[in-house]
Amino acid sequence: MKKVLLILVAIASSLAMNAQDTASVKEPSIGFKLGAFDFKKTSSTDNLTKTAAYAGLQFFKGINPHVDLMLNLDIASLKYPYYVSKLITGVKANQYYFALDANLNYKLRTDEKKIVPYLTAGLGIATDHAAYYTAYAPIGGGIQIKAKQGSFINIASSYRAELSALTKTHFAYSISYTYPLKLKDKKPVMLPAAPVSADADDDGVSGDADECPNQSGLVKYHGCPVPDADDDGVNDENDQCPNAAGPVKYHGCPIPDSDKDGMDDELDKCPKEKGLDRYQGCPIPDADKDGIDDEQDNCPNVAGIMANHGCANLQPTIDKFTSNLKFASGKTILSKELLAGLDSIVLVMNTYPNMSLAIGGHTDNTGSLKINQKLSEQRALVVSTYLIKKGITLKRITTAGYADTRPIADNKTLQGRAKNRRTDVIVLY
């Protein structure tokens, strides 16, 4: 094998020395390639890679018109089929495989031709992730296809002969695209001299080439001034919005509307917040900062709650007036002094016509549930009857009895039972 390689190198060198071709020498080029390895199958390669795809890089440098230096770096993921019976116990999983070789390509035609067949031979070394090294001799051939500006497509096949104990004979097939590190300069196009003709507006464009013969313009606009497509006074070269009219201060674009509320920033008093025209582009105000805007707030200058349409929460006030509505054991009568405290509730209800009340009567746990249920309903009725007599309409009041099911204190003590014999008043809006 070494003798064959030496003979090929000698032949290529001889041809290179005797070449009389005046064609150009290939510039340094880099290429990218894809290919496949095809390993010779033996009894020792069962369960190991027989074929594998690979990717790689190529470097070319012409020595003379018929001989190129070619370097290859190939990368693959595979289980390399070493001669396992000799040195290695076996490869169980894919390893990264790297192969680097240097070759001389003898081209049967020069690079000026569209299709160039060539022969190749060289030396290479490879290793995998396990740090086992192999040496090989690539011998083969290929076809070079000319592309644009010094670029080439290469289709190649090589036989990689064994040069070390671990090397496994295999074929390598590839296709690559290479391009020069320095592109060839394009030859300048020589234009014929323009005929001399009259230039009435002295803008450098004359004769029939000037589409605006009475206005000074530019060559790129055929002798016409820079256009202003949207007629906003800002020519298209300076206009950032050439198809929408706008003032100079906004570079020819319309006045912006930053918050997208339909009012431009120059008229918008709140340009960073969406708003309404009637508030000069600002949101609906909330004067009392209670989270309810003034258009929905019945009390815009006093913080309140949504349930009461922005007005104050009335429940604490009602609780204060009803805190002493307690009953003697088994009784449904309130003293005149306690009932008189309900007059304040009447005033509140007259002030807030949207307000209603839910009145609930309660007992302690003495006595049967049937008796306590009736007793609790009567206690609620006492309070509602008084309010109705004071002018509050029946539709603004609901009553219910809860017997001893909702205690607020311990029924095991006298004090707790006294607190549980009560009437609650809940505000409804």
C-alpha positions, 0 to 999 in steps of 0.5 A, spaced: 500 500 500 505 504 501 508 503 494 502 505 491 501 511 495 509 513 493 508 511 486 501 516 485 505 522 489 511 521 484 506 521 478 503 527 481 509 531 482 512 529 475 506 532 472 506 538 476 513 539 474 512 538 467 506 542 466 506 547 461 499 550 462 498 557 462 492 557 466 491 560 473 492 557 479 487 555 484 486 561 490 486 558 497 479 556 498 475 553 504 469 548 503 463 545 507 462 538 506 457 532 507 458 525 506 458 517 508 463 512 511 462 505 509 466 500 513 468 493 511 464 488 514 468 482 518 466 477 524 469 482 529 465 488 527 458 485 529 454 490 533 459 496 531 458 501 525 458 499 518 455 506 515 455 513 518 454 520 516 459 525 517 460 532 516 467 536 515 471 542 512 476 542 506 481 547 505 484 547 497 490 551 495 493 550 488 500 548 487 500 549 479 494 549 474 493 541 475 495 540 482 492 542 488 493 541 495 487 538 499 486 538 507 480 534 510 477 535 517 471 530 518 467 529 524 462 523 525 458 520 531 459 512 530 462 506 534 468 505 530 469 497 528 476 496 531 480 489 530 477 488 537 480 481 538 487 484 538 487 491 542 480 493 544 475 490 548 469 493 544 466 499 543 459 499 546 456 506 545 457 512 539 463 516 540 465 522 536 470 520 531 475 526 528 479 524 521 484 529 518 488 528 512 492 531 507 492 530 499 494 532 493 489 532 487 491 531 480 486 535 475 485 532 468 483 539 466 484 546 469 480 550 473 477 554 467 473 548 465 466 547 467 467 540 469 474 537 471 475 530 473 481 529 478 485 523 482 487 524 489 492 521 494 494 522 501 495 520 508 491 521 514 490 520 522 483 519 526 481 519 533 475 518 537 473 520 544 476 514 547 483 517 544 484 511 540 488 513 534 488 510 527 492 512 520 490 511 513 491 512 506 486 515 502 486 514 495 481 515 490 478 520 485 472 525 484 469 531 479 470 538 480 464 542 478 465 550 477 460 555 480 460 562 481 466 567 482 471 561 484 467 557 487 466 549 486 462 543 487 466 537 489 463 530 488 468 525 491 470 517 493 476 515 496 478 508 499 482 509 506 487 503 506 490 501 513 496 504 515 496 502 523 494 496 527 487 499 529 485 502 522 479 498 519 479 499 511 473 503 509 470 508 503 469 515 504 463 518 499 462 526 500 459 532 496 462 539 498 462 546 496 468 551 496 469 558 495 475 562 495 477 566 501 478 572 497 473 573 491 475 575 484 474 582 482 469 583 477 472 587 471 469 594 471 464 595 465 466 600 460 460 605 459 460 609 452 461 616 453 454 620 453 453 625 448 453 632 449 446 635 449 443 642 452 442 642 460 437 648 460 436 647 468 443 646 469 442 640 474 447 635 470 442 631 466 440 634 459 436 632 453 431 627 453 434 624 459 431 630 463 424 628 465 424 635 469 427 640 464 425 646 467 427 644 474 433 643 477 434 635 480 438 629 481 441 624 476 437 618 480 431 622 479 432 623 472 433 630 473 427 631 477 427 634 484 427 629 490 419 627 490 414 628 496 409 623 495 405 625 501 405 633 499 407 634 507 413 639 505 418 633 507 422 630 501 422 622 501 429 622 502 428 625 509 421 623 510 420 617 515 413 616 513 413 618 506 406 615 504 403 619 510 403 626 511 406 629 517 410 636 520 417 637 519 418 636 527 416 629 526 420 627 520 414 627 516 410 622 520 403 624 523 403 627 530 404 621 534 398 618 539 403 614 544 397 611 548 393 609 542 386 613 545 385 617 538 387 623 541 394 626 538 400 627 543 400 635 542 392 635 544 393 630 549 394 632 557 395 625 559 399 622 553 402 616 556 395 614 559 389 612 555 383 617 556 377 620 553 376 626 548 371 629 554 377 629 559 382 632 554 385 625 553 385 623 560 382 617 564 375 619 567 377 622 574 377 619 581 377 625 585 376 621 592 381 616 590 376 610 592 377 606 585 370 608 583 371 613 577 367 620 578 362 618 572 359 612 577 361 615 583 354 618 587 359 621 592 365 623 588 368 627 593 368 622 599 371 615 599 366 610 599 365 603 596 362 600 590 356 596 593 354 603 595 355 607 588 362 610 591 358 613 597 361 611 604 360 604 607 354 605 612 354 598 616 358 601 621 354 607 622 348 602 623 351 597 627 352 603 632 345 604 632 343 597 633 348 595 638 343 595 644 337 591 641 337 586 646 331 582 649 329 579 656 329 572 656 322 569 652 320 576 650 319 580 644 318 587 647 324 593 646 323 599 651 321 606 648 329 608 649 332 602 645 326 603 640 328 611 640 335 609 637 332 607 631 330 614 629 337 615 627 337 609 622 331 612 619 335 619 618 340 615 614 335 611 610 332 618 608 339 620 606 341 614 602 334 612 598 338 606 595 339 603 601 335 597 604 335 593 610 335 586 612 333 585 619 334 578 623 332 576 630 336 571 634 335 567 641 339 564 646 339 556 646 334 555 652 327 552 650 325 548 644 327 550 636 320 551 634 319 556 640 325 559 639 324 560 631 317 564 632 320 568 638 326 570 633 321 572 627 317 576 632 323 580 635 325 582 627 318 584 626 318 589 632 324 593 629 321 593 622 314 595 625 317 601 628 321 603 622 315 602 617 311 607 622 317 612 621 315 612 614 320 607 611 317 603 605 316 595 606 319 594 600 326 597 603 326 592 609 326 584 609 326 580 616 328 573 618 328 569 624 334 565 626 332 562 632 339 560 636 343 558 630 347 564 629 350 565 636 355 571 637 357 569 645 357 563 649 350 560 651 353 557 657 353 563 661 348 568 663 352 574 659 353 570 653 345 568 653 344 575 654 348 577 648 345 572 643 338 575 645 338 580 639 336 583 633 341 584 627 340 590 622 344 588 615 345 594 610 343 592 603 345 597 597 
